[in-house]
Structure formats: structure tokens, C-alpha cells
Amino acid sequence: MLVTLATNQNITAGSSSTFTYSPNSLQKVLVNVEDVDWEDCRITVQIGSTTILNGAQMYGLSGLASLSSDVSFNMAGDNGFATIDFGNHILSGNDNLYVTVEAVGALATNVVDVSAIVNVPGNPNPLRLTEYTDNTFTSTNNLFALCWDAGHAVIDEDAINCEIRTSVDSSAPSFISASSYYKSVTVSQSPSNYFGILNDHAVPLHTTYNYNSSAITDTILTIEKMMTTRNQVAQAKQSIRRTVSFAGK
């Protein structure tokens, strides 16, 4: 079910606005910003007190969106869009969904729209997205990693290598190779020189990244699988049964 959290909002420079909704489950958050300062604004998503997106740069989130939708944006343009897939989070108790948009430059009147896909019946598969700017870090239960330069430079000639190590294997591809990987799967061609894919694991793996600070690339966004509780599984099954019972009526 598509729901609206905010329409035609403005946010002054250096401030933020939080938009909320009370769903039974969360699948996706959609953010559209029509302003020249869209690239540097940051998005935080929480379920209750749990952060599932940690203030990631809208620029990088738009690069992620280009892997699944034709988000053709001009790097110097005035429109950015992000579709953020969180798998299937089952909300419990009095938990609400909170989406915070933080503006670096002023986001002028009637430019910020926030929507979400919620209450879609299905088994719990909660995902967390985490932005890292450290040169060395470990991502728990990692499934995927996207990389870019926070200053919006192209990275397709960034010859620095990034060591990627899991309990199963290790490699050290260059960011040039990561850019090639991104180009091979992106739906939209307009931002293809600006982003890279470092890995796409078939199963969740603890993954360590290590690269030299001299690299043009300085930001990595990971997608990580979160644990589920028995209560969340029970709620999901109940939702599926309820939906099936009303099907065709």
C-alpha cells in the first residue's frame, strides 16, 4: 500500500524535518527533492528507536535507486530521487516509522516529497542500510555495497584498490572495476561514471573493507540483513493469513 508522509515541504539550510507514519510493516521509502541542493541533503530512517538508514547522502541513495529504476538525473540539475528498499520490516508494539530529511543548503518551498510502501503481507526480511566514510570497517551480515565520492567526482578512473574480506573469500578490486560492475547492471545510464558496486553477496556475510585514503572514492553504503524475532514472524504469518482470507471478496 502506497502512503504519503509529506508533500511539497520546504526545509531551511542546516535544519531537518521528520515525517512519520504508523504502519504494521515497512517495505520501501521514496524521497523526491526538487532543488539544486538535493545532492548533499541526508536521509535518516528509523523504526521506533532503531535506525535502519543512518543519515546517508541523498546523492548516493539516488545512485542506488538507478540500479532498479530509470532515475536519469543531471549531476548539476535540480532534482533527485531515492527509492530505498528495506525488505520487509514487521513493526511491533507502538513503533512508528520516522523519515528525517536534513538539508545542508536550503530546500526551497514545495520541493520535498516523502512516500512509503507499507503493509505488504510477507515473511519478515528486514534490511538496514549504513553509510560508512571510514577507510577500514566491518559490515555485519552484509549483502551489498555501493561506493562513490561524497564530493560528487567521477570514480571510473579511480585506480586505488579496495580489499574486501569475508569468512569465505577475499579480493582487492580497484574502484575502476567497481564502476564497471555498476555500469553492467544499472538501469539508468546518466550517473554511471559516478558510482561503483563492490560486492553483491548471495547470502549475508560479515565483510571487512580496507582502502587507502588517497582514493577519490570515500563513501561506501552497505545493505545488511537484520535479525528477526519470533513475534515478528508470528505477526507476518497472521498478516498473510488475513490477506488470503479476504482475497477475492
Secondary structure, 3 states (H helix, E strand, C coil): CEEEEEEEEEECCCCEEEEEECCCEEEEEEEEECCCCHHHCEEEEEECCEEEEEEEEHHHHHHHHCCCCCCCCCCCCCCEEEEEEEEEEECCCCCCEEEEEECCCCEEEEEEEEEEEECCCCCCEEEEEEEECCCEEEEEEEEEEEEECCCCCCCCCCCCEEEEECCCCEECCEHHHHHHHHHHHCCCCCCCCCEEEEEEEEEEEEEEEEECCCCCCCEEEEEEECCCCHHHHHHHHHHHHHHHHHCCC
